[in-house]
Amino acid sequence: MKLRSKTLVLSGVIIVAMVLILLVISQFVFLNTYSDFENRYSQHVMKDEMTQFNQTISSMNQTANDWAHWDDAYSFVSGNNPSFITNNLPSSIFSRLHMNLIMFVDDNGKIVYGKAYDLQTNQSMNLPQNFTSFTNDSAIIQHKNLEGLSGILNLPEGALLLISKPILNSHEQGPVKGTLIMGRYLTREELTSFVNIPNNTLSVAGYNNANNAPDLIKAQNSLSYNNTTVQILGPNSVAAYILLKDIYGNPSLILKSEMARTLYNSYLNTVLYFIVSIILVGLLFMGLVLYYLDRNVLNRLDKIISDILDIGKKGDLKRRVKVSGDDELSDLASSINNTFHALQKSEKQLEDSEEKYRSIFENTGTAMIITDENMNITLANRIFQNILNPKGDQIKRKLNWIEMLVPDDREKIKNYHKIDEKKDVNSAIVPKTYEVQSMIKGDLRDFFATFEFIPGTKSSLISLIDITDRKRAEGLLKTSLKEKELLLREIHHRVKNSLQIISSLLSLQASEFDDNLIIEKYKESENRIHTIALIHENLYQSTDISNIDFKNYLEILIDDIMYSYKVDREMIKTVLDLNDYELGIETAIPVGLIINELVSNALKHAFKSGEKGEIKIVLEKYDDTYTLTVQDNGIGLPDEIHPENSKSLGLMLVNALVTQLDGKMSFEVKNGTAFKIIFKELEYQERI
């Protein structure tokens, strides 16, 4: 595809993408903004209508106050003013007060006067079923305070705005002689009086009415008192809902305010005009850009490309591209001309460098060969020729590097030189050096090879060093080292056996005494010797005879100590918090003796007979510093004993061993005794 076509397609794609992006933005950003505005507007309308609703109740409340706090009404309910009805309650009073219901009830619950009136037909109507009689405990005529009740009462005949006031004298003083009840049905006409905006309808529905419309049921699930919920009913209408409670404080009615979505339609028209404008502007912009690009960029670029292709076909690096103008394209043409000049110069340098590198290849001092992808030797220097033919005759036949190697090495070396087209041949997983053996004129020779893939080809450059004499010397050295290692293992074995003999002699010697104190001292000496012997046993069995697995050693040592003192493991438990550290013999022996002494002291002195206890040993390492903690939860050290200057042989030995380690020891007596020793591993000369 030509650059002009690509530019046209790209411009079209940009315009389409811009329109789609703007459409998405309008839907997700503008629409969200509109939806939020429409929601707030619907809530505001509902708030205004609720204000009208509350003002209506307030006006009814004021009217009821005037009638309930009146001496004539007070006297009438008391039975002393029989002309009150004739003088004050004609039929026209219902229309004037805009009331559907007026009732006077005495303090015994007896209806003194009660009448219902239809304001639409101007005719009397039946009293509500729930208002034909009252009991003394009826909530409507029971006044816990002199303010009375006001609000909604949901009746079988419909929702009623009800005012219930205690009847007092004109000075608003009692005692209360009865109750004045006034009411107004919440009819469609009454609801219309709450509406102040055009194209808006107000309606109510029972909160627990099972026949409610789906939108009312959905709103009911999210409504709470004084909380307005808004729903989109369709493209042309939106509704706000609010929950109304009755005079008892229970959910009673759902007030629904439905209005036209004029803002939504205005938004759709705005978005449509906006997108059409963007398309027209985009098309105009694309036309201007294409004209400018064709005149100032694409046409000139075609000429530059034509010159480059012509130079490439003829291979004449002396020719140059025509330069016109004073902008980036002219700079590009000048840069291309400079590149041709550099290529012309590098061509000459390449001829010179080829001769130089051939001289280096021949005189590098090591045998060097170049092999193709099948490992056939395509070029070899004189040193390699001399290895194969000391007489200096040129090798006439074709040689393969893999076939020159011993059979055991061939497959491995072939994989080293294998080029995987899907992977980088310079990957770190491919070794660049290896050792191989080759049979040359009946003599097995060892070579150290270094190779590298030649960039841009499938050939390898291999440098070879004859290491036959070195490999033979290494074999003799390894044999000598193995003999010395076996000797050291035997020494460790014999030292361990000798220490065990000493331990056994001490045990036999202790058996000749009846004094428990002397027997105890012999046992302590046996444990110390066993601690050292266990080190040599681990070294004898270890693959590394200079270091031991200290975790494994310590687990065996603790088991032996517990067995030596015949400790009930159910009563006295040991907890080992150790990592897999390896310590040299110079460090392991004093550390093992320290642990032996501290654990033995804890077993002998820390726990009372018959009590349970725990000994915990923790070994941690931070950088090159170890921290050893030996603690128990026993009775603790007596106040008169200070470990740093104690005359006890065990603690004296611990102090001496800490000094030997160049370490520091501290202790704490709290819920038992805890010894903490900080040390570093001692340096020593390796033995092999």
C-alpha positions in Angstrom: 0.0 0.0 0.0 1.4 3.4 -1.0 2.1 6.0 1.6 -0.8 8.2 0.2 -3.3 5.4 0.7 -1.9 4.6 4.1 -2.3 8.3 5.1 -5.9 8.4 3.8 -6.8 5.2 5.6 -5.1 6.3 8.8 -6.8 9.7 8.7 -10.2 8.0 8.2 -9.5 5.6 11.1 -8.5 8.5 13.3 -11.8 10.4 12.5 -13.8 7.2 13.2 -11.9 6.5 16.4 -12.4 10.1 17.5 -16.1 9.9 16.9 -16.4 6.6 18.8 -14.3 8.0 21.7 -16.4 11.1 21.9 -19.5 9.0 21.7 -18.2 6.8 24.5 -17.2 9.9 26.5 -20.7 11.4 26.0 -22.3 8.2 27.1 -20.2 7.5 30.1 -19.2 11.0 31.2 -21.9 13.4 30.0 -24.6 10.8 30.5 -23.4 10.2 34.1 -23.4 14.0 34.6 -26.9 14.3 33.2 -28.1 11.3 35.2 -26.8 12.9 38.3 -28.4 16.2 37.4 -31.7 14.6 36.5 -31.6 12.6 39.8 -31.0 15.8 41.8 -33.6 17.7 39.9 -36.2 14.9 40.6 -35.3 15.0 44.3 -35.7 18.7 44.3 -39.2 18.5 42.7 -40.2 15.9 45.3 -38.8 18.1 48.0 -40.9 21.0 46.8 -44.0 18.8 46.7 -43.3 17.5 50.2 -43.0 21.1 51.3 -46.5 21.7 50.0 -47.6 18.5 51.7 -46.2 19.6 55.0 -47.6 23.1 54.7 -51.0 21.6 54.1 -50.7 19.5 57.3 -49.5 22.6 59.1 -52.5 24.6 57.9 -54.9 21.9 59.0 -53.1 21.7 62.3 -53.6 25.4 62.8 -57.3 25.2 62.0 -57.7 22.3 64.4 -55.9 24.3 67.1 -58.4 27.2 66.7 -61.4 24.8 67.1 -60.0 22.6 69.8 -58.8 25.5 72.1 -62.2 27.3 72.2 -64.4 27.8 75.2 -67.6 27.1 73.1 -66.2 23.7 71.9 -65.0 23.0 75.4 -68.5 23.6 76.8 -70.1 21.7 74.0 -68.1 18.5 74.6 -68.8 18.9 78.4 -72.6 18.8 77.5 -73.3 22.5 78.4 -73.7 24.0 74.9 -76.4 22.2 72.9 -76.7 25.0 70.3 -73.0 24.6 69.3 -73.8 22.4 66.3 -76.5 24.7 64.9 -74.5 27.8 65.3 -71.0 26.6 64.2 -71.2 23.4 62.2 -73.4 24.0 59.1 -72.6 21.9 56.0 -70.9 24.9 54.4 -68.2 24.8 57.1 -66.6 21.7 55.4 -66.0 23.5 52.2 -64.8 26.6 54.0 -62.3 24.6 56.1 -61.6 22.3 53.2 -62.2 19.2 55.5 -63.8 15.9 54.7 -64.2 14.9 58.4 -65.0 16.8 61.6 -65.6 14.9 64.9 -66.0 15.8 68.5 -65.4 12.9 71.0 -65.8 13.3 74.8 -63.2 12.0 77.3 -65.1 8.6 77.5 -64.7 7.9 73.8 -68.3 8.8 73.0 -68.8 10.6 69.7 -70.6 13.8 70.5 -70.6 15.0 66.9 -69.3 13.3 63.8 -69.9 14.0 60.1 -68.1 13.3 56.8 -68.6 15.4 53.8 -67.7 14.9 50.1 -66.1 18.2 48.9 -66.5 17.2 45.2 -70.3 16.5 45.3 -71.0 18.8 48.3 -73.0 15.9 49.9 -72.7 14.1 53.2 -71.0 10.8 53.2 -70.6 7.9 55.7 -68.1 8.1 58.5 -65.0 5.9 58.0 -65.4 2.4 59.2 -62.7 2.9 61.8 -64.3 6.1 63.2 -67.8 4.8 64.0 -66.9 4.3 67.7 -63.9 4.7 69.9 -62.6 2.9 73.0 -61.0 4.7 75.9 -57.6 3.3 75.0 -57.8 4.3 71.3 -54.5 5.9 70.2 -56.4 8.7 68.3 -58.1 10.1 71.4 -55.3 9.4 73.9 -53.1 12.4 74.3 -49.8 11.8 76.0 -49.1 15.5 75.4 -51.3 18.5 74.6 -49.9 18.8 71.0 -52.1 16.0 69.8 -51.5 13.9 66.6 -51.2 14.9 63.0 -50.3 13.0 59.8 -51.5 10.3 57.5 -53.9 7.5 58.4 -54.4 4.8 55.9 -58.1 3.8 55.9 -60.1 1.3 53.8 -61.8 4.4 52.3 -58.5 5.9 51.3 -55.5 7.8 52.7 -56.6 10.5 55.2 -54.7 13.6 56.4 -55.7 13.4 60.1 -55.5 16.0 62.9 -56.3 14.9 66.4 -56.3 17.6 69.1 -57.2 17.6 72.8 -60.1 20.0 73.6 -59.1 22.7 76.0 -60.4 26.1 76.9 -59.5 29.3 75.1 -56.5 29.7 77.5 -55.3 26.2 76.3 -55.9 24.8 79.8 -57.5 21.6 81.0 -58.6 19.3 82.1 -59.0 17.7 78.7 -62.7 17.2 78.0 -62.4 15.3 74.8 -60.8 15.2 71.3 -61.3 17.1 68.1 -60.7 15.0 64.9 -60.4 16.7 61.5 -59.5 15.0 58.3 -59.0 15.5 54.6 -58.9 12.6 52.1 -55.7 12.5 50.0 -57.6 12.5 46.7 -56.1 13.1 43.2 -57.3 16.7 43.3 -55.7 17.2 46.6 -52.4 15.7 45.3 -52.6 18.0 42.2 -52.6 21.0 44.6 -49.1 20.0 45.7 -47.6 20.2 42.2 -46.0 23.5 41.0 -44.4 22.4 37.7 -46.1 21.5 34.4 -46.2 17.9 33.0 -45.9 16.5 36.5 -48.3 14.0 38.2 -48.4 13.1 41.8 -49.9 9.8 43.1 -49.9 7.6 46.2 -50.0 3.9 46.8 -50.2 1.7 49.9 -46.9 0.6 51.2 -48.0 -3.0 51.7 -50.3 -3.2 48.7 -49.5 -6.4 46.8 -51.1 -5.0 43.6 -48.5 -2.2 43.3 -46.9 -1.6 39.9 -43.4 -3.1 39.4 -41.7 0.3 39.7 -43.4 0.8 43.1 -42.3 -2.6 44.3 -38.7 -1.9 43.2 -38.8 1.5 44.9 -40.2 -0.1 48.1 -37.1 -2.2 48.5 -34.8 0.8 48.6 -37.0 3.4 50.3 -36.5 4.7 53.8 -38.1 7.6 55.7 -37.1 11.1 54.4 -35.0 9.4 51.6 -36.0 10.0 48.0 -35.5 7.3 45.4 -35.4 8.1 41.7 -36.2 5.6 38.8 -36.1 6.0 35.0 -39.5 4.8 33.8 -38.6 5.1 30.1 -37.2 7.4 27.5 -39.8 10.0 28.2 -40.5 9.9 32.0 -38.7 9.7 35.3 -40.2 9.3 38.8 -39.2 10.1 42.3 -40.5 8.2 45.3 -40.6 8.9 49.0 -42.0 6.9 51.9 -44.7 8.5 54.1 -45.3 7.2 57.7 -48.7 7.2 59.4 -49.5 8.9 62.7 -48.3 5.7 64.5 -44.8 6.0 62.9 -45.3 2.9 60.6 -44.7 2.9 56.8 -48.0 3.9 55.2 -47.8 5.3 51.7 -45.4 5.6 48.8 -45.7 9.1 47.2 -44.8 9.0 43.5 -43.9 12.1 41.5 -43.7 11.4 37.7 -42.4 14.0 35.3 -41.3 14.3 31.7 -37.6 13.8 30.7 -37.2 17.0 28.8 -33.6 17.3 29.8 -32.8 13.9 28.5 -34.2 14.7 25.0 -32.3 18.0 25.0 -29.1 16.0 25.9 -29.6 13.6 23.0 -30.1 16.4 20.5 -26.9 18.1 21.9 -24.9 14.9 21.5 -26.1 14.4 18.0 -25.2 18.0 16.9 -21.9 17.6 18.6 -21.0 14.4 16.8 -22.1 15.7 13.4 -20.0 18.8 14.0 -17.0 16.7 14.9 -17.4 14.6 11.7 -17.6 17.6 9.5 -14.6 19.3 11.1 -12.7 16.1 11.0 -13.4 15.6 7.2 -12.3 19.2 6.5 -9.2 18.8 8.6 -8.3 15.5 6.9 -8.7 17.1 3.5 -6.4 20.0 4.4 -3.8 17.7 6.0 -3.8 15.3 3.0 -3.3 18.3 0.6 -0.5 19.6 2.7 1.2 16.2 3.1 1.0 15.4 -0.7 2.4 18.8 -1.7 5.1 19.2 0.9 6.0 15.7 2.1 4.8 12.7 0.1 5.8 14.0 -3.4 9.3 14.9 -2.3 9.6 11.7 -0.4 8.8 9.7 -3.5 11.6 11.4 -5.4 14.1 10.6 -2.6 13.0 6.9 -2.5 13.2 6.7 -6.3 16.9 8.0 -6.2 17.8 5.5 -3.4 16.3 2.5 -5.3 18.1 3.5 -8.5 21.4 3.8 -6.6 20.8 0.4 -5.0 20.1 -1.3 -8.3 23.2 0.0 -10.0 25.3 -0.4 -6.8 27.1 2.9 -7.5 27.9 4.3 -4.1 29.5 7.4 -5.8 26.0 8.7 -6.8 24.0 11.0 -4.5 20.4 11.8 -3.8 19.0 15.2 -5.0 18.5 17.7 -2.2 15.7 20.3 -2.4 14.2 22.6 0.2 15.3 23.5 3.7 13.4 21.2 6.1 13.5 17.7 7.6 13.2 16.0 4.2 16.2 17.9 2.9 18.0 17.0 6.1 17.0 13.4 5.4 18.4 13.5 1.9 21.7 15.0 3.2 21.8 12.3 5.8 21.4 9.6 3.2 24.1 11.1 1.1 26.4 11.1 4.2 25.4 7.5 4.7 26.4 6.6 1.1 29.7 8.4 1.7 30.3 6.5 4.9 29.4 3.2 3.1 31.9 4.0 0.3 34.5 4.7 3.0 33.7 1.6 5.0 33.9 -0.6 1.9 37.5 0.4 1.6 38.1 -0.1 5.4 36.5 -3.5 5.2 39.0 -4.6 2.6 41.8 -3.4 4.8 40.3 -4.9 8.0 39.8 -8.3 6.3 43.6 -8.5 5.6 44.3 -7.3 9.2 42.0 -9.9 10.8 43.4 -12.7 8.6 46.9 -11.7 9.9 45.6 -11.9 13.5 43.9 -15.2 12.8 47.1 -16.7 11.6 49.4 -15.3 14.3 47.2 -15.3 17.5 49.4 -17.9 19.2 46.6 -20.5 19.6 45.1 -23.0 17.3 42.0 -21.5 15.6 39.5 -22.9 13.2 36.2 -21.7 11.6 33.4 -24.2 11.1 30.2 -24.1 9.2 26.7 -25.1 10.5 27.6 -28.8 10.0 30.8 -28.3 12.0 33.0 -28.8 8.8 36.3 -27.0 9.2 36.3 -24.2 6.5 39.4 -22.4 7.7 42.3 -23.3 10.0 45.4 -21.4 10.9 49.0 -22.7 10.8 49.1 -23.7 14.5 46.1 -26.0 14.1 47.7 -27.4 10.9 50.9 -28.1 12.9 48.9 -30.0 15.6 47.5 -32.3 12.9 50.7 -32.6 10.9 53.9 -31.5 12.6 55.8 -31.8 9.3 54.0 -28.7 8.1 52.3 -30.2 5.1 48.9 -28.6 4.3 45.8 -30.7 5.1 44.3 -31.6 1.8 41.2 -33.6 2.9 37.9 -32.1 4.3 37.8 -32.4 8.2 34.8 -32.3 10.6 35.4 -31.0 14.1 32.8 -33.3 15.7 34.3 -36.4 14.1 37.8 -35.4 15.4 36.5 -35.7 19.0 36.1 -38.9 21.2 32.6 -40.4 20.8 31.6 -39.5 24.4 32.0 -35.8 23.7 30.5 -35.5 20.2 26.7 -35.2 21.0 27.3 -32.7 23.8 29.6 -30.4 21.7 27.2 -30.7 18.7 24.4 -29.3 20.8 26.6 -26.4 22.0 27.2 -25.3 18.4 23.6 -25.9 17.3 21.8 -22.7 16.3 18.2 -22.4 17.2 16.5 -19.9 14.9 13.9 -19.1 17.5 16.3 -18.2 20.2 19.2 -15.8 20.7 22.4 -17.7 20.0 24.2 -15.6 22.5 21.9 -16.7 25.3 23.7 -17.2 28.6 22.5 -20.8 28.9 24.8 -21.8 26.0 28.4 -22.3 27.3 31.1 -20.6 25.4 33.9 -22.7 26.6 34.3 -26.4 27.0 36.9 -29.1 27.4 37.2 -32.0 24.9 39.4 -34.9 24.1 40.7 -35.8 20.6 42.7 -38.8 19.4 45.5 -37.4 17.2 47.9 -39.9 15.6 47.1 -42.5 18.4 47.7 -40.0 21.2 44.7 -38.9 23.4 44.9 -35.1 23.7 42.9 -32.7 25.9 41.9 -29.3 24.6 40.3 -26.2 26.1 38.0 -24.7 23.5 36.5 -21.2 23.4 34.0 -20.5 20.6 31.7 -17.7 19.4 29.1 -17.6 16.7 30.2 -15.3 13.9 27.5 -12.5 13.6 25.3 -12.7 10.5 26.4 -16.3 9.7 25.9 -19.9 11.0 29.6 -20.4 11.4 31.6 -20.7 14.6 35.1 -19.4 15.5 36.8 -21.9 17.8 40.1 -21.2 19.6 41.9 -24.3 21.0 44.5 -24.6 23.7 46.3 -27.9 24.3 45.9 -28.7 28.1 47.0 -32.3 27.9 49.9 -31.8 30.3 47.8 -29.7 32.7 45.1 -32.4 32.9 47.6 -35.0 33.7 49.1 -32.9 36.5 45.5 -32.3 37.8 44.9 -36.0 37.9 48.0 -36.6 40.0 47.0 -33.7 42.4 43.4 -35.0 42.9 44.8 -38.5 43.7 47.1 -36.9 46.3 44.3 -34.8 47.8 41.9 -37.8 48.0 44.6 -39.8 49.9 45.0 -36.8 52.4 41.2 -36.6 52.8 41.0 -40.3 53.7 43.8 -39.8 56.1 42.0 -37.0 57.9 38.8 -39.0 58.1 40.7 -41.8 59.7 42.2 -39.4 62.2 38.7 -38.1 63.1 37.5 -41.7 63.4 40.4 -42.7 65.7 40.0 -39.5 67.8 36.4 -40.3 68.2 37.2 -43.9 69.2 39.8 -42.7 71.7 37.4 -40.3 73.3 34.8 -43.0 73.6 37.4 -45.2 75.3 38.2 -42.4 77.8 34.5 -41.9 78.4 34.0 -45.7 79.0 37.0 -45.7 81.4 35.5 -42.8 83.3 32.2 -44.7 83.5 34.0 -47.8 84.9 35.9 -45.7 87.4 32.7 -44.0 88.5 31.1 -47.4 89.2 33.7 -48.0 92.0 32.3 -45.1 94.1 29.1 -44.9 96.2 29.3 -41.2 96.6 26.6 -39.6 94.4 28.6 -36.4 94.1 31.6 -38.1 92.8 29.5 -40.2 90.4 27.8 -36.9 89.2 31.2 -35.3 88.5 32.3 -38.4 86.5 29.1 -38.2 84.5 29.7 -34.5 83.7 33.1 -35.4 82.5 31.7 -38.2 80.4 29.2 -35.8 78.8 31.9 -33.3 78.0 34.1 -35.9 76.3 31.0 -37.3 74.5 30.2 -33.8 73.2 33.7 -33.6 71.7 33.6 -37.2 70.3 30.2 -36.5 68.7 31.9 -33.6 66.7 34.6 -36.0 65.3 31.9 -38.6 64.5 30.0 -36.0 62.4 33.2 -34.9 60.6 34.1 -38.6 59.9 30.6 -39.2 58.4 30.3 -35.8 56.6 31.1 -35.2 52.9 32.9 -31.9 54.0 35.4 -32.8 56.7 36.1 -29.2 57.6 32.5 -28.3 58.6 29.6 -30.2 60.3 25.9 -29.9 60.1 25.4 -28.2 63.5 21.6 -28.7 63.6 21.9 -32.5 63.2 24.8 -32.5 65.7 22.8 -30.6 68.3 19.7 -32.7 68.0 21.8 -35.9 68.7 23.6 -34.1 71.5 20.4 -33.0 73.3 19.0 -36.6 73.0 22.2 -38.0 74.5 22.1 -35.5 77.4 18.5 -36.2 78.2 19.2 -40.0 78.1 22.3 -39.6 80.3 20.3 -37.8 83.0 17.4 -40.3 82.6 14.9 -37.4 82.0 11.2 -38.1 81.5 10.6 -36.4 78.1 6.9 -36.0 79.0 7.9 -33.9 82.0 10.9 -32.0 80.7 10.6 -30.9 77.0 13.2 -29.5 74.7 12.5 -27.1 71.9 15.2 -26.5 69.2 14.8 -23.5 67.0 17.7 -24.0 64.6 18.5 -23.3 61.0 20.8 -25.4 58.8 24.1 -23.9 59.8 27.5 -25.4 59.2 30.3 -24.7 61.7 34.0 -25.5 61.6 35.5 -27.8 64.2 37.2 -24.9 66.1 33.8 -23.3 66.6 31.6 -26.3 66.9 33.5 -27.9 69.9 33.3 -24.9 72.3 29.7 -24.2 71.3 28.7 -27.8 71.8 30.5 -27.8 75.2 28.7 -24.6 76.2 25.3 -26.1 75.3 26.2 -29.3 77.2 27.0 -27.4 80.4 24.0 -25.0 80.3 21.5 -27.8 79.5 23.0 -30.1 82.1 22.8 -27.3 84.7 19.2 -26.7 83.8 18.3 -30.4 84.2 20.0 -30.6 87.6 18.9 -27.3 89.2 16.1 -25.5 87.2 13.1 -27.8 87.9 11.6 -29.0 91.1 10.9 -32.7 91.4 7.6 -33.8 89.8 7.1 -30.4 87.9 6.9 -30.0 84.2 9.4 -27.8 82.4 10.8 -26.7 79.1 14.3 -26.0 77.8 14.6 -24.0 74.6 17.7 -23.6 72.4 17.8 -21.0 69.7 20.7 -20.4 67.2 20.3 -17.4 64.9 22.7 -15.7 62.4 22.8 -12.1 61.3 25.4 -11.4 58.7 28.5 -13.2 60.1 27.4 -13.1 63.8 25.7 -16.0 65.6 23.4 -15.6 68.6 23.0 -18.7 70.9 20.1 -18.6 73.5 19.7 -21.3 76.1 16.7 -20.7 78.3 14.4 -22.6 80.7 11.2 -21.8 82.5 12.5 -23.2 85.9 13.0 -21.6 89.3 15.9 -19.4 88.1 19.3 -18.8 89.5 19.7 -17.9 93.2 20.6 -14.3 93.9 24.0 -15.2 95.3 25.1 -16.9 92.0 26.6 -14.7 89.3 27.6 -16.7 86.1 30.4 -14.3 85.1 32.4 -15.0 88.3 30.9 -18.2 89.6 33.2 -20.8 91.2 31.1 -23.6 89.8 33.2 -25.7 87.4 30.4 -25.8 84.8 29.9 -22.0 84.7 33.7 -21.5 84.8 34.0 -23.7 81.8 31.2 -21.8 80.0 33.0 -18.5 80.6 36.3 -20.0 79.4 34.7 -21.3 76.3 33.0 -18.0 75.5 36.3 -16.3 75.9 37.8 -18.9 73.5 35.1 -17.9 71.0 35.9 -14.2 71.4 32.2 -13.9 72.3 30.0 -12.1 74.8 27.7 -13.7 77.3 24.7 -12.2 79.1 21.9 -13.8 81.1 18.5 -12.9 82.4 16.5 -14.4 85.3 12.8 -13.9 84.5 10.3 -16.8 84.5 13.4 -19.0 84.5 16.9 -18.4 83.3 18.1 -17.4 79.8 21.7 -17.3 78.7 22.5 -15.4 75.5 25.9 -15.8 73.8 27.0 -13.7 70.8 30.0 -15.0 68.8 31.5 -15.2 65.3 32.9 -18.3 63.7 36.6 -18.7 64.4 38.9 -18.5 61.4 41.1 -21.5 60.7 43.3 -22.8 58.0 41.7 -25.3 55.7 43.2 -28.8 55.8 42.9 -29.8 52.2 
